[in-house]
Amino acid sequence: MPNVSRRSATAPMSPIRRLVPLANEAKRKGKKVYHLNIGQPDIPTPKEFLDGVRSAPVEVLAYSPSQGLPEAIEAFLSYYREWGITLSPEEILITTGGSEAVLFALNVACDPGDQVIVPEPFYPNYNGFSRLAEVELVSLTTSREDGFHLPPQEEIERLITARTRAILFSNPGNPTGAVYREEELGLLAELALKHDLFLIADEVYREFVYVGVHRSVLSLPELGNHAIMVDSISKRLSACGARIGAIVSRNPKVMDAARRCAMARLSPPTLEQLGLVAFMGHPRHRQVLQEMVEEYRRRREVLARELALIPGVSFQLPEGAFYMMLGLPVDDAEAFVRWMLTDFPGEETVMLAPGEGFYKTPGLGRDEARIAYVLNEHDLQRACEVLKRGLESYQEVAPKAPV
Ligand SMILES: Cc1ncc(COP(=O)(O)O)c(C=O)c1O
């Protein structure tokens, strides 16, 4: 049998999805599983979007242009104008989800063997994308106590080598919920200019900000050619299955290289681009986006209130996105998450994403787990009650770490 490549066979599995077979088995046995492990919102996709897909004037479902349909590009541009960011059509390329935009960004910014600095904990799929691009991620550790904000300049600068090509970060952060302050973005911009690096800002959670304001990497005029932005409609339109995202840069060389990557995969989904066009053309679209954010704001409050009732659980109130990193009163959060799925008695259980997979530094995140507050307020409250009972029962059966 021929061997598969080392880089694919050893790519780390997503901590968000790895334990799903255990959840499926629990469900098969009749258990209700509250899925707080994955950023899959339960909010209906806006009717304005779905109507656009359903009534698309299509006889042949054809390839779209590699960079996206002109009207869908215009829909993205009009969206950015609402954020005060003016772009021309050549500065954006529509991708198959934000995922493909991250992959393109890494491939455009780096050659094999190059390094990219990424604040940890980070979105675990950056591991898979960097493996495919043969890029080494270099982690910049941030901590729960600091709300996962950036450490001082010297600590970041210490990681920069002759092989560093970019700093990649999600803002607002998944899994951290951190929204970078003006001065943090300024610091990253200063470092990018000083060391001639790309800043790859993954802004797929741009709308979801509860504290402070979001500053896009594209709103820093001094960054110009150094900024690459990754975007997606998956979360803001509760349309994860649409697979529509974008890579955006004012650097013509970046966009030329991205277009070459895009040609190889032919085109992004056609019908869903038409859905986006219909959505953005609808007078209610801004209101729909705002209602979505308000829903998450309420959920965040419910979650904080309920988690505060669980002894030993520590967290900082997230400023954005819809995730929270929790410190758990256990030695090994993964063992606890597994136990909740396989051994916790009762008719209901909760699934979290174990924290370790969000870090690159070995050993970090072992007592942490990520919660995605993607369930309605009632289910969230119930899930927290189940989590509380789970932690209490687990204290009695958990193996203790040797002292
Ligand atoms: C930070 C971040 N970036 C990118 C993505 C990819 O999103 P999609 O490919 O659905 O657009 C996600 C999805 O969870 C994410 O959390």
The ligand as an SDF file (V2000), in Angstrom:
LIG
                    3D

 16 16  0  0  0  0  0  0  0  0999 V2000
  -11.1730   32.5150   13.7500 C   0  0  0  0  0  0  0  0  0  0  0  0
  -11.7990   31.7660   12.6290 C   0  0  0  0  0  0  0  0  0  0  0  0
  -11.3220   31.9410   11.4010 N   0  0  0  0  0  0  0  0  0  0  0  0
  -11.8370   31.2960   10.3320 C   0  0  0  0  0  0  0  0  0  0  0  0
  -12.8790   30.4040   10.5120 C   0  0  0  0  0  0  0  0  0  0  0  0
  -13.3710   29.6820    9.2970 C   0  0  0  0  0  0  0  0  0  0  0  0
  -14.6380   30.0390    8.9590 O   0  0  0  0  0  0  0  0  0  0  0  0
  -15.3360   29.6400    7.5890 P   0  0  0  0  0  0  0  0  0  0  0  0
  -14.4060   28.8160    6.7970 O   0  0  0  0  0  0  0  0  0  0  0  0
  -16.5840   28.9260    7.9660 O   0  0  0  0  0  0  0  0  0  0  0  0
  -15.6230   30.9410    6.9420 O   0  0  0  0  0  0  0  0  0  0  0  0
  -13.4140   30.1920   11.7770 C   0  0  0  0  0  0  0  0  0  0  0  0
  -14.4980   29.2210   11.9840 C   0  0  0  0  0  0  0  0  0  0  0  0
  -14.8430   28.8440   13.0650 O   0  0  0  0  0  0  0  0  0  0  0  0
  -12.8630   30.8880   12.8590 C   0  0  0  0  0  0  0  0  0  0  0  0
  -13.3120   30.7240   14.1050 O   0  0  0  0  0  0  0  0  0  0  0  0
  1  2  1  0
  2  3  1  0
  2 15  2  0
  3  4  2  0
  4  5  1  0
  5  6  1  0
  5 12  2  0
  6  7  1  0
  7  8  1  0
  8  9  2  0
  8 10  1  0
  8 11  1  0
 12 13  1  0
 12 15  1  0
 13 14  2  0
 15 16  1  0
M  END
$$$$
